[in-house]
Amino acid sequence: MKSKGMIIIVSAPSGAGKTTNCNALMKRDKNIVYSVSTTTRCPRKGEKNGREYLFVDEKTFKADIKKKMFVEWAKVHDHFYGTSKRFLNDTINKGKDVLLDIDVQGAVKIKKQYKDAVMIFITAPSLKVLKERLLKRNKDSLDVIKVRLANARKELSYLPKYDYLILNDKLEKSIENIKSVVNAERISIKRNKKI
């Protein structure tokens, strides 16, 4: 019988390189499936419904909350985000690992329900570097960047709840570190008790 897949939670402040690291990890490891979150925010340029997110309106999202379709949901930066319970359970039961690119609030909620989930926090070398990255990517207004930096300070307070901290100073090194975490978790005693 095939063993269950693992849940890999990756969180980071905006601009820390979470999406870039997650995409690289999935390209290097074909057993990892990306969990596409549902959101009420509008698609950004280049985003496609069903690829980066499932984009829905607020009324639909709130109806899904009432139906208990999300394993976790949260309101972040004035928009709702949620993780499908059915997708998560179906995927790990098939022996695939699920990568969740979610905020700290959602990460803590998932860890409470899935105790063996692996929690990885990615951060930039400093808040100054984070601000520079946010300005460089040119996706948000200055007011939004100020909010994201304030949120980054709050998110850093969640570090003790995570299993691993990846400093994204050099991209290739951070990708290799995340891959090392995943490989180590796969061969850990706690995941191989049936031997």
C-alpha positions in Angstrom: 0.0 0.0 0.0 1.3 3.4 -1.0 2.0 5.7 2.0 0.2 9.0 2.5 1.6 12.1 1.0 2.9 14.9 3.1 1.6 18.5 3.6 4.3 21.1 3.0 3.3 24.6 4.2 5.4 27.5 2.9 4.8 31.0 4.3 6.6 34.3 3.8 6.1 38.0 3.8 5.3 39.6 0.5 8.5 40.0 -1.5 10.5 37.3 0.3 10.5 35.0 -2.8 7.9 32.4 -1.7 6.3 32.0 -5.2 9.7 31.8 -7.0 10.9 29.2 -4.5 7.7 27.1 -4.6 7.7 27.1 -8.4 11.3 25.9 -8.5 10.6 23.2 -5.9 7.7 21.8 -8.0 9.8 21.8 -11.2 12.5 19.7 -9.4 10.1 17.3 -7.6 7.3 15.7 -9.6 5.7 14.2 -6.5 4.7 17.6 -5.2 1.3 19.0 -6.2 0.5 22.7 -5.7 -2.6 23.5 -3.7 -4.5 26.2 -5.6 -6.1 28.4 -3.1 -9.5 30.1 -3.6 -9.5 33.9 -3.3 -11.7 36.9 -3.7 -8.9 39.2 -4.9 -8.7 40.2 -8.6 -6.2 38.4 -10.8 -2.9 40.1 -11.3 -1.4 40.5 -14.8 -0.4 37.1 -16.2 -2.4 35.1 -13.6 -4.8 32.5 -14.8 -7.9 31.2 -13.0 -7.2 27.7 -11.7 -3.4 28.0 -12.0 -2.3 30.6 -9.4 -5.7 30.8 -7.7 -9.4 30.0 -8.1 -10.8 33.5 -8.4 -14.4 33.9 -7.0 -16.5 36.7 -5.7 -17.1 37.3 -2.0 -20.7 35.9 -2.1 -19.5 32.6 -3.5 -16.6 32.4 -1.0 -18.8 33.1 2.0 -21.3 30.4 0.8 -18.4 27.9 0.6 -17.4 28.8 4.2 -20.9 27.9 5.3 -20.7 24.6 3.5 -17.4 23.9 5.4 -15.5 23.4 2.1 -12.3 25.0 3.4 -9.8 23.3 5.7 -8.7 26.9 6.5 -9.6 30.4 5.4 -8.6 33.9 6.3 -8.9 37.5 5.3 -5.6 38.9 4.3 -4.9 42.4 2.7 -8.8 42.9 2.5 -9.3 39.7 0.5 -10.4 36.2 1.5 -8.2 33.2 0.8 -9.1 29.5 1.5 -7.7 26.0 1.1 -10.0 23.2 -0.2 -10.5 20.4 2.3 -11.4 17.8 -0.4 -8.4 18.6 -2.6 -6.0 18.3 0.3 -7.3 15.0 1.6 -7.7 13.4 -1.9 -4.1 14.4 -2.9 -2.3 13.1 0.2 -4.4 9.9 0.2 -3.0 9.2 -3.3 0.5 9.4 -1.9 1.3 12.9 -3.4 2.8 15.7 -1.4 0.8 18.9 -1.3 2.6 22.3 -1.3 0.6 25.1 0.3 1.7 28.6 -0.3 -0.3 30.3 2.5 -0.2 33.1 5.1 0.8 32.5 8.7 -2.9 32.5 9.9 -3.8 29.7 7.6 -0.6 27.8 8.3 -1.4 27.6 12.0 -4.9 26.4 11.3 -3.8 23.6 9.0 -1.1 22.5 11.5 -3.7 22.1 14.1 -5.7 19.7 11.9 -2.7 18.0 10.2 -0.1 17.6 13.0 2.6 16.1 10.7 2.5 19.0 8.2 5.9 20.5 7.6 6.0 24.3 8.1 8.7 26.3 6.3 9.0 30.1 6.7 11.0 32.0 4.0 12.3 35.5 4.7 14.5 38.1 3.1 17.7 39.1 4.8 16.1 42.3 6.2 13.0 44.5 6.0 15.0 46.9 3.9 15.7 44.2 1.3 12.0 43.2 1.5 11.0 46.8 0.7 13.5 47.0 -2.2 12.0 43.8 -3.7 8.5 45.0 -3.4 9.4 48.3 -5.1 11.3 46.4 -7.8 8.5 44.1 -8.7 6.3 47.1 -9.4 3.0 45.3 -8.6 1.6 47.4 -5.8 1.1 51.1 -4.9 3.3 52.7 -2.1 0.4 52.5 0.3 0.0 48.8 -0.3 3.7 48.3 0.1 3.5 50.0 3.5 0.7 47.7 4.6 2.7 44.7 3.4 5.8 45.7 5.4 3.7 46.3 8.5 2.2 42.8 8.0 5.7 41.3 7.5 6.6 42.5 11.0 3.5 40.7 12.4 4.3 37.5 10.3 7.8 37.3 11.7 6.3 36.9 15.2 4.9 33.5 14.1 8.4 32.1 13.5 8.4 29.9 16.7 5.4 28.0 15.2 7.4 26.9 12.1 9.7 23.9 11.7 12.2 25.5 9.3 13.5 29.0 8.4 14.9 29.6 5.0 16.8 32.8 4.4 16.3 33.8 0.8 19.5 35.7 0.3 20.7 33.7 -2.8 17.8 32.1 -4.7 19.6 28.9 -5.7 20.7 28.2 -2.1 17.2 28.8 -0.7 15.7 26.4 -3.3 18.3 23.7 -2.4 17.6 24.3 1.3 13.8 23.7 0.8 14.5 20.6 -1.3 16.8 19.3 1.5 14.0 19.9 4.1 11.5 17.9 1.9 13.9 15.1 1.4 14.8 14.9 5.1 11.1 14.8 6.0 10.4 12.0 3.6 13.0 9.7 5.2 12.3 10.7 8.8 11.4 8.0 11.3 8.0 9.6 12.1 7.0 9.2 8.5 8.3 5.6 8.1 6.9 3.9 11.2 5.6 0.8 9.3 9.1 -0.5 8.5 
